[in-house]
Amino acid sequence: MVVALHPPLDVIATWQPNYVNPVTGGSDVIIVTAILMAITYVVVGFRLYARMVLAKNAGIDDALIIFNLIPMTGVGVGVILAMLKYGFNRHVWDSPTSVLIQARKITIAIEAMYVISTTTTKISILLFYRRLVAGTISTAFLYATYITMASVLLSSLFFFFTLFAICRPMSTYWMQADWFWYAAHEKEFQCMAEDKLLVASAVISALQDFVTCGLPTVLFWKLRVPMRQKIALAGIFAVGFFLCICSILRIVYIYHAYYSSYDMTWTSRPAWLWLTIECIVAVICASAPALKIFFKHALDASTRGYGRQPDSFVLGKIYDSTDTGASSSSAPAIEEGKGGKNGVILREVTINSPRSDDGESGRAKTVSAECWH
């Protein structure tokens, strides 16, 4: 079996380096990463505005997403740099040894940021589930959520610290990119099977993605919410399964990068692409439920701005504003003059009372009309 990290010296001898005008793999990874990062910043901004300003119910899940922007950005920037400067956009023989050593350094940095980012996103989503079902469903669902959170956290901590313990001394991790150094010092250090570790990590992460996305569907229809809201939530959860597909593709391409060829920088490009998509799109999916508040507010504001004529209002309640005998409790609860808020508009209306039995004319009264639109 080919192990891409350690090509035999006789294979290396057949390579023909081209450092001047090497073949490159294009800009697809860079473009996709940049676009997804830009979209994510906008979506998270909408989420925070909806939760902190409109709904005023921000929670720990929102704080985790804010924190997650740091490692997520680290992943995106790291992948872009890996393509532009560290040889992952060309064949391995077209990069000098010094570049390949730096490529190994940025690899471990990206992997570490990826673990932090995806873990934070999963915990944020699971905390949102807890917020969503609080008081509406059996405690079994909450226990399942907590167990999943514990599993995600423990496995992520294990793989995060194992990344930095793969080789002893740690510098061996990147010095392996100098194949002649590796051949001369092979018996002077110890390294774990990096390929098996990363494949195992990707498989466990994919399983956790399936559990995280599938967990709410188990008891989904027991939620005491309107059917329309259930359908909307089902759509959001369905989008989450796209992340599971990304996880599977990442496993396939990690395996391909390690075992299909010694040209590891070239064959690992798809793995970097799907790692980036999974990491960044997960933040978008985690923020999607909060966007309903933002867009509802924007739509309502647009409707009020262009909307309705006075004769389209529906009269709700009328309060007598001239009857001196009325108690203070008869006054409108919201005193907005001719303005209004929360869909309520107050207007003053003049009503003529009927003519009395003795022939006297009725009395005109000015009242406040509370109208809903």
C-alpha positions in Angstrom: 0.0 0.0 0.0 1.2 3.5 -0.9 1.8 5.7 2.2 2.1 9.2 0.7 4.1 10.7 3.6 7.1 8.5 3.0 7.9 7.9 -0.7 10.8 5.6 -1.4 14.1 7.3 -2.5 14.0 5.4 -5.8 10.6 6.9 -6.5 11.8 10.4 -5.6 14.7 9.9 -8.0 12.2 9.6 -10.9 10.6 13.0 -10.2 11.4 16.0 -12.4 10.9 19.2 -10.4 9.6 22.4 -12.0 9.9 25.3 -9.7 9.6 28.0 -12.4 6.3 27.4 -14.1 4.7 24.4 -12.5 1.3 23.0 -13.3 -1.3 24.3 -10.8 -4.7 23.1 -9.8 -6.7 26.3 -10.3 -8.4 28.7 -7.9 -11.6 26.7 -7.1 -10.7 26.0 -3.5 -9.6 29.6 -2.9 -12.8 31.1 -4.5 -15.2 28.7 -2.7 -13.5 29.4 0.6 -13.6 33.2 0.2 -17.2 33.2 -0.9 -18.4 31.0 1.9 -16.5 33.0 4.5 -18.1 36.2 3.3 -21.6 34.7 3.4 -21.0 33.3 6.8 -20.0 36.7 8.3 -23.2 38.2 6.9 -25.4 35.4 8.2 -23.9 35.5 11.6 -24.4 39.2 11.7 -28.1 38.8 10.9 -28.3 36.1 13.6 -26.8 38.3 16.3 -29.0 41.2 15.3 -32.1 39.0 15.5 -31.2 37.5 18.8 -29.6 40.4 20.6 -31.6 43.4 19.2 -34.9 42.1 18.0 -35.7 39.1 20.1 -33.4 40.1 23.0 -33.0 36.4 23.9 -29.3 35.7 23.1 -27.9 32.6 24.8 -24.8 30.5 25.2 -25.3 29.1 21.7 -24.9 32.6 20.2 -21.8 33.2 22.3 -20.3 30.0 21.0 -21.0 31.1 17.4 -19.3 34.4 18.0 -16.2 32.6 19.4 -16.3 30.2 16.5 -15.6 33.0 14.0 -12.0 32.9 15.2 -11.2 29.2 14.5 -13.5 29.2 11.4 -11.6 32.1 10.0 -8.3 30.4 10.8 -9.4 27.4 8.8 -10.4 29.5 5.8 -7.3 31.7 5.8 -5.1 28.7 6.4 -6.6 26.8 3.4 -6.2 29.8 1.2 -2.5 30.2 2.3 -2.0 26.5 1.8 -3.1 26.9 -1.8 -1.2 30.1 -2.5 2.1 29.7 -0.7 2.6 26.2 0.7 2.4 23.9 -2.3 -1.0 22.4 -2.0 -2.0 23.7 -5.4 0.8 21.9 -7.3 2.5 18.5 -7.5 4.7 17.6 -4.6 7.8 17.4 -6.8 7.3 21.0 -7.9 7.8 22.4 -4.4 11.2 22.7 -2.7 11.7 21.0 0.6 11.6 24.2 2.5 8.0 24.8 1.2 6.9 21.3 2.0 8.1 21.7 5.6 6.1 24.8 5.9 3.1 23.0 4.4 3.3 20.4 7.2 3.2 23.2 9.8 0.1 24.9 8.3 -1.5 21.4 8.0 -1.4 20.8 11.7 -2.6 24.4 12.4 -5.6 24.0 10.0 -6.5 20.6 11.5 -6.4 22.0 15.0 -8.6 25.0 14.1 -11.0 22.6 12.3 -11.4 20.5 15.4 -12.1 23.6 17.5 -14.5 25.1 15.0 -16.6 22.0 14.3 -16.8 21.1 17.9 -18.0 24.6 18.8 -20.6 24.5 16.1 -22.0 21.1 17.1 -22.2 22.2 20.8 -24.0 25.4 19.7 -26.5 23.5 17.6 -27.1 21.0 20.5 -27.7 23.9 22.9 -30.2 25.4 20.4 -32.0 22.1 20.5 -32.2 22.4 24.3 -33.6 25.9 23.9 -36.1 24.8 21.3 -37.6 21.9 23.2 -37.5 23.3 26.8 -40.8 22.5 28.5 -42.3 21.0 25.4 -41.0 17.4 25.2 -39.9 14.5 27.3 -36.6 14.6 29.3 -35.3 11.7 27.3 -34.6 14.1 24.4 -32.7 16.4 26.7 -30.7 13.5 28.0 -29.8 12.4 24.5 -28.8 15.9 23.7 -26.5 16.1 26.7 -25.0 12.7 26.0 -24.3 13.8 22.4 -22.6 17.0 23.7 -20.4 15.0 26.0 -19.4 12.7 23.2 -18.5 15.5 20.9 -16.5 17.3 23.5 -14.6 14.3 24.8 -13.7 12.9 21.3 -12.7 16.4 20.1 -10.4 17.0 23.1 -8.8 13.6 22.5 -8.1 14.3 18.8 -7.0 17.9 19.4 -4.3 16.9 21.9 -3.3 13.8 19.9 -2.6 16.1 16.9 0.3 17.6 18.9 1.5 14.3 20.2 1.6 12.4 16.9 5.4 12.7 16.8 8.1 12.9 19.5 9.8 15.2 19.2 7.0 17.3 17.7 9.3 18.9 15.1 9.4 15.5 13.4 5.9 16.1 12.3 7.0 18.7 9.7 10.5 17.5 9.2 9.2 14.3 7.6 8.6 16.4 4.5 12.4 16.3 4.0 12.5 12.8 2.8 16.3 12.6 2.9 16.3 13.8 6.5 13.6 11.2 7.3 15.7 8.4 5.7 18.7 9.4 7.8 16.9 9.9 11.2 14.1 7.3 10.9 15.2 5.4 14.0 15.7 8.5 16.2 12.0 9.5 16.7 8.6 7.9 17.2 5.4 8.8 15.3 1.9 7.5 15.4 0.1 6.3 12.3 -1.0 9.8 11.2 -3.1 8.4 8.3 -5.1 6.1 10.5 -5.6 8.7 13.1 -7.0 11.3 10.7 -9.2 8.8 9.0 -10.6 7.6 12.4 -11.1 11.2 13.4 -13.0 12.0 10.2 -15.2 8.8 10.6 -16.1 9.7 14.2 -16.8 13.3 13.3 -19.1 12.2 10.5 -21.1 9.9 12.9 -21.5 12.8 15.2 -22.7 15.0 12.4 -25.4 12.4 11.6 -26.4 12.2 15.2 -26.5 16.0 15.6 -28.6 16.4 12.4 -30.8 13.4 13.1 -31.5 13.9 16.8 -34.3 16.4 16.4 -36.1 14.2 13.9 -36.7 11.5 16.4 -39.2 13.4 18.4 -39.7 16.2 15.9 -43.4 15.8 15.4 -44.1 15.8 19.1 -43.2 19.5 19.4 -46.1 21.6 20.4 -45.6 24.2 17.7 -47.7 25.1 14.6 -47.4 22.9 11.6 -46.1 25.7 9.5 -43.2 26.1 11.9 -42.6 22.4 11.9 -42.2 22.4 8.1 -39.8 25.4 8.3 -37.7 23.6 11.0 -37.8 20.4 9.0 -36.3 22.3 6.0 -33.5 23.7 8.2 -32.7 20.3 9.6 -32.7 18.8 6.1 -30.1 21.3 5.0 -28.0 20.1 7.9 -27.7 16.6 6.3 -25.7 18.3 3.6 -22.9 18.6 6.2 -23.1 14.8 6.6 -22.4 14.4 2.9 -19.5 16.8 3.2 -18.1 14.6 6.1 -18.4 11.5 4.0 -16.6 13.1 1.1 -13.9 14.3 3.4 -13.3 10.8 4.6 -13.1 9.5 1.0 -10.6 12.2 0.0 -8.4 11.9 3.1 -8.1 8.2 2.4 -7.3 9.0 -1.3 -4.7 11.6 -0.3 -2.8 9.1 2.0 -3.1 5.9 0.1 -3.5 6.6 -3.7 -0.3 8.3 -4.6 3.0 9.8 -3.3 1.9 13.1 -4.8 0.2 14.1 -1.5 0.0 17.9 -2.0 -1.9 17.4 -5.3 -4.2 14.6 -4.2 -5.2 16.3 -0.9 -6.8 19.4 -2.6 -10.3 17.8 -2.6 -9.9 16.9 1.0 -9.1 20.5 1.9 -12.1 21.7 -0.2 -14.6 19.5 1.6 -13.0 20.2 5.0 -13.5 23.9 4.4 -17.1 23.5 3.1 -18.1 21.4 6.1 -16.5 23.7 8.6 -18.0 27.0 7.2 -21.4 25.8 6.1 -21.9 24.3 9.5 -21.9 27.8 11.0 -24.4 28.9 8.4 -26.7 26.0 9.2 -26.4 26.7 12.9 -27.4 30.3 12.3 -30.3 29.6 10.0 -33.1 29.2 12.6 -32.5 32.7 13.9 -32.8 34.3 10.5 -36.6 33.8 10.6 -36.7 36.6 13.2 -34.5 38.9 11.1 -36.4 38.4 7.8 -39.8 38.7 9.5 -38.7 42.0 10.9 -37.4 43.2 7.6 -40.6 42.1 5.8 -42.8 43.8 8.4 -40.8 47.0 8.1 -41.1 46.9 4.3 -44.8 46.4 4.5 -45.3 49.3 6.9 -43.2 51.5 4.7 -45.1 50.8 1.5 -48.2 49.4 2.8 -51.6 50.1 3.8 -54.1 52.9 3.6 -56.1 54.0 6.7 -59.3 52.5 5.4 -57.7 49.0 5.4 -57.4 48.9 9.2 -59.6 46.7 11.3 -61.2 48.4 14.3 -60.4 46.5 17.4 -61.3 48.4 20.7 -62.7 51.8 21.4 -62.0 53.8 24.5 -64.0 56.9 25.6 -61.5 59.7 26.0 -64.1 62.4 26.9 -66.2 60.6 29.6 -65.0 62.1 32.8 -66.6 59.3 34.8 -64.4 56.6 33.2 -61.9 55.0 35.3 -58.2 55.2 34.5 -58.2 51.5 33.6 -60.3 52.3 30.5 -57.4 54.2 28.9 -55.6 52.5 26.2 -52.7 50.3 27.3 -50.4 51.7 24.7 -50.3 55.5 24.3 -48.7 56.2 21.0 -50.8 59.2 19.8 -51.3 58.6 16.1 -48.3 56.4 15.9 -48.0 52.8 17.1 -45.9 49.8 17.5 -46.1 46.0 17.4 -48.7 46.1 14.7 -51.0 48.4 16.8 -52.0 51.9 15.7 -54.1 54.3 17.8 -56.4 56.8 16.2 -58.9 59.4 17.4 -62.5 59.0 16.1 -65.5 61.2 16.7 -68.8 59.3 17.3 -72.2 61.0 17.6 -74.5 59.4 20.2 -78.2 58.7 19.1 -80.9 61.4 19.6 -82.5 61.0 23.0 -86.2 60.3 23.6 -87.0 63.9 24.6 -85.8 65.2 21.3 -82.4 66.5 22.4 -79.6 66.0 19.9 -76.9 63.5 20.6 -73.5 64.4 22.1 -70.4 64.1 20.1 -67.6 62.2 21.8 -63.9 61.8 20.9 -62.7 58.3 21.5 -59.4 56.5 20.9 -59.6 53.6 18.5 -57.1 50.8 18.8 -56.6 49.2 15.4 -54.6 46.1 14.3 -53.0 45.8 10.9 
